[in-house]
Amino acid sequence: MDFQLLFSTFQAQPAHARWPQQRQLHECLRHGIRSGTLAGGMRLPASRTLAAELGVARNSVLYAYEQLATEGFIVATRRGSVVATLAGRLVAGAAPAQPVAVARTVLSRRAQNMPLLPGAETAAAFAPGVPALADFPVLRWRRMLERAWATLTPAQLNYADPAGDPALREAIAGHLRVARGALVDASQVFITDGTQSSLDLCARAFADAGDKVWMENPGYQGAVAAFRAAQLKAVGIVVDDEGMAPVASDWLRQRPRLIYTTPSHHYPVGSVMSLARRLALIEGARQAGALVIEDDYDSEFRHDGPPLACMQGLAPDAPVVYLGTFSKTLFPGLRIGFMVVPAALAPALALLLDRAAPRGRTAEQRALAEFIVSGQFALHLRRMRRLYRQRRDALVAALAQHLGDVASVHGGTAGMHLALRLHDGAADDVALSARLMARHGIMAPALSLHAVGLRAQPWRGFLLGYAQVPVEAMEPLVKKLANVVRGGA
């Protein structure tokens, strides 16, 4: 073996030119062994001999041999240093080996069922769930955040109470008692990273694999994904103008452990659950030993009357877990939501979180507590209600003018979105939605994708968020929407 040629060739490569000599020799010999140039079982020259042949210091050779022995590339024997026989040697320049066949997927069932989170496309027109970010009082929020950071002690930089900052829990409880008619104490409030985090916690804490969870049909696919990931069985229950409409046979044959509902503004259709239906659902859940999960994601924004009282407050012992989020009322990047659990469940949930969920973000939570207690949160909500009502009215008017003969509007009485249902029940709303995004940058999710189970024919149409769309932009955007729906470009 011509080691001098091997070494000089390696040194000549630009990538190796500035390396120390001992590293050059080590990498050269290792490359030779890995590529098969130095075959397994081959005896390497003695350190003095190789140093003389290459014109390098003996210490450089000793360093290289020691490193190679440590890495398992050579073995020290009585005959000297011998190249180890390597199984599955990587031959430089050879075609990469074909990947070994693996299982059907590298992801667990839980991972496969994780919902797609909103991405950059949420900046597109009509993206649902996006508030008017340009109208958020950033400077006021920044001052509160700075004050919160200024008051933190070194100890408070450690992991915080997994249930959330006490000041924020108390502030949320106070707001819910006044604004949503909730029957709640701060000990029942638990801070989460948002609604999806709350749903995941509900699925893990309140049900076991194989249990049934009732879902509105059509319904929120993020909830479907969370429950399926926890190996719960999602059962679709038809929604009508009064909300989720279970029948007697559902209670007998599909007895639920959890019941997920959006009663104050159904997602995606927008219907409001009647009081009679709410009370019946609470009573049915009590008799079945089930928990109702009330997702109150955007009901702070009611346009035709005051906000409705939440289901959680309809009875002192209501078996209701109430979910809320500040992603819609403030801004999504805050990543703070909350859940209110029945008082009897609060100690057990607190113990679970203490074991499994160390938390932080104390400064953000304290700033939010000040934002609520100072009255700025209520003021911001009032401003956004006026703004969203104006934008809702502009969207409804434009839809009536340009699509009134082929579609109908549903769910515009509250929230930040409405549903546009096409009269043609066979229309391919998925293809139309993709065309709108590709050609016009309009994000209008297809309603048919929100079907849960096979209990009803899927709605065909679009989910249209209007909170982030200026009034003057509504008609031009609706014209583009109408053009695509009618078969144009």
Steps between C-alpha positions, in 0.01 A plus 500: 500500500638840397413703811688804369277518192189441713597780740608753238178447304293562813702811590452645151125533544409865575272404787789342689773753425471700823461208739784425748732228374402247765130544412579466130672167562225372729222592253701360206544159665140489620376583151720225357359245745137603446536495122669159494832629371654373824346156527399328821781295649771710333796583723593868515864611503669564832471861613869578441490343153185685389629830638821465300313402182261795521749752632290585806568500872461165674261662750260569211500129413453400865205743528339357187542140615364573848191674359435220254533240776262695724244519216533130426656535154826321595592240758831483691649150484839339562571544129427871525199708394256304282203637304173381653252308285199733469153365431300707253800712392398822323685501171579852382352582163273198496128533442314532829343182623128465455312570823399195694127439497349643817162484664197651328582837650760656725230697684279370777125514464501794741749689283307425181184647651657824614312785333658728246568826676447831324797612296597796288184466295300638794607843377281440193164670461209326678729273705275391790599554860734795437414817693566857388869493591566850370252635756654336805639758752861389470654793688271458799567126507875560478493731803314239704743232392796717600344564842447127547864425420616777732323345798626142454744367758774248411295224661209578269716423198479134600219263404170657598176363639381247238142619549601852397585828669257560792442863398394397150277219625323745730468759223348246259257374764385856569453575131303180439266563791411845364514452123402136449281422802738228615485347847873483560768538761864563413590150624298357210695696235801339332723682254594320177681580176170548314188308406687219328708451812183497710338240275805279521495526879128417514553193283782375724354592836130421467473196272670170424590340168188362332256736673248679281501876456207673335593757238284750316447405136630706324758587761842629592765275353761607756285339769451188288877468462565547873250234599607250237862548598399395852335191344149618580215414265349812342124471444339765278173650630297705252478876548184694411391860550492448879842337524601140575193279472544156659204264498397241757673217313830688516494495879420128500727367223784754492537580869767774518779563746559850361273736304675772303290799395529864394157618621538879485624506140517160336815428305484511203132565423442771762165394648426582864384222731160574653456515876274194497762302307776612740307394808408166339863435410614574856236269645578225250871526580431483873295182460760343270790586728653708220678834489396776261794689350373849422734671252423871529762603245357831369165567665630824655408651163122490476367744241124482547456537874707448815725190534308192607564342840718190481373148563737465794297755697157352440517269803719501813608140444499497119735226367662752265865573420515851358776589250608851407785660310664840455612414146174641362439785743861628502753337266596139409869545578418545870431124524297521819170324553319365804258239618250505786424162652229397748612564857502128580757436224732793574721330766560192285583708192735717704681186618526369143647826375740515792638163392508553127499867402764736644427843362646845461413821309425675828560848357249456216239363738546787745479755220176339384363507854566876515345544154179338627482655847581851374196494271707508181378155398132600525574823312679310224207256470253787461710657226537170317127426522426827320769438242403139435132592473585751227709245315233231541238735355722587204568133426135396527395783268762410241411130513129580454578718200740269319405149617150533642346284228738205543591501870367590845670649805494322837635588843564870465344598833819453699870430485755575231383282213191390316412206278406538134296195396470429129153406378656239274547218749731314263742787441868416543577758766843348565612566142346848504678579826835393354437713189419806711826466693716431196360775276393774738663434838158455658489246780146361510507150659250254356206420728484140380833430672335556838271196477522265799379146447225399261190629674424778253587624155795740517442867449647643179635850512761709676606625839567873477684691773441874484664641814829588327349627170442878468151611399622654173658168395187288545325557168809459276584175679143370478498577128802273458332235712183522292693480177664171607174353631329580170775327303715798410873554553 
